[in-house]
Amino acid sequence: MNKLWGVLLLAATLFSSLFAEGVQWRSWDAGMKEAKATDKIIMIDAVRTGCHYCVEMEAAVFKDEAMAAYIEKRFIPVKINLDEERLPLGLDVSMTPTFFFITKEGVLLKKVPGSWNQEDFRSFLDGVKR
């Protein structure tokens, strides 16, 4: 019986950790595939390694469970580290983080540079529509 409880506790811990991570970022290819299947807008977060503002936003905005749920419901979140890969569709940035909102057809709806707090980020997310 103790072994069963141990297994159940481990399973519960692993299951809860799946939802305790904040936004679940996808790759560009996985995001585009999902967009075609769901018709959601892709939200690209373009970052660089060591970008102070990118790290701050990850901790203050994207790790928040309520914000993560909101983002995942409306968008397909894709993170691209510009030190490791290039932006798709000929997109470019002058600063990080920069956010791009793209349709499944590859049409850019909006580009928003800068780091944001939760309230301001949610406010402009509310305005992203086809």
N, C-alpha and C positions, 0 to 999 in steps of 0.2 A: 504494500500500500504506500509506503514512504517513497518508493521508486516512482510510482504513478504520480504522486504529488510533485515530486521533483521535475518530472517530465512536463507536467501541466504548468508549473511555475516557469520553467524555461520557455515553453511555448508562448505563454502569456507575455513574458518579458520581450521576447523577440517580436511578437505581433504588435505590442504597444510601441516598440522602437521604430517600427515602420512608419508610424504616424507622428512620431516625435521629432522628426528631422526637418520640418518646415517644407519649403517648396522642393518638389522632386524634379530636378532639372533633367532635361533630355538633350541628346545630341541633335544637331541640325537634321540629319537624315531621319532619325526616329521621330522628331517633331513634325517634319513634313509629311511623313507617312501617317501619323496620327491625325494631322489636320485634314488630310484627304478623307479619312474615315469618319471624322467627327464634325467637320465643318467649323471648328473653332479657329480663332485667330492665334497665330504664333506670336509669342512675346520673346524676343531675343534680348538677353542681358549680355552686352559686350563688355568684357573686363580685361584687366591685365594683372599678372602676378605682382603682388606687392602694392597694388593700388589701395591706398588707405581708405578712400571713399567707398570702393567696392566692398572691402572687408566690413566696414561700418554698416553698410546697407544690408549685407548678408545677415549680420547679427541682429540688427535692429528691426528689419522689415521682413526678410524672407524666412527667418527662423520662427517668427510668430505664427502660431497655429491658425489663428483666425484669418490672418492675411494670406497664409499659404492656401487655406481652403478656398478663399475668395478667388485667388489667382488661378488655382487649378480648376475651379468651376467654369471660369470664363475664358481662360487662355491655355495654350500649350507652352509652358515655360522651357526655353532653350537657353543654355549658358554657353557662350563661346569665349574662351580665353585667347586673346589676340596674340599672346606670346607662343601659343601652340598651334593655332589654326587660323585660317582666313575667314572673313565674313562671306556669306553666300551672296549671290545676286548683285555683285558689284557694290555692295554697301560699304560705306567708309565712316570713320569716326575721327573726331579731333580731340576727344577726351573720353575718359572712362570714369564711371560706367556711362554707357549710352544704351538706350532701349529702342528697339525697333518692333513695330507691330505689322505683321505681314499676313495676307490671306493665303489660303491653300494654293491659289494660282500664282503666288509669288509677287503679289502687288503690295507695295509699301503703303500702309495706311497712315502711319505716324512715326516720327523719329523724335525721341526726347532725351537730350543729354543731361547728365548731372546726377547727383546723389540726393535722395529725398527721405523725409521722415514718413512714417506710416500714413498719417492723415493726408499729406500732400500727394503722396504716391497713389493712394486710393482715389483721391479726387480726380487726378488725370486719367487713371484707369477707367473710371466711370464714363469718361468721355470718348473712349476708344470704341468705335463702331464701324461697321462696314459702310 
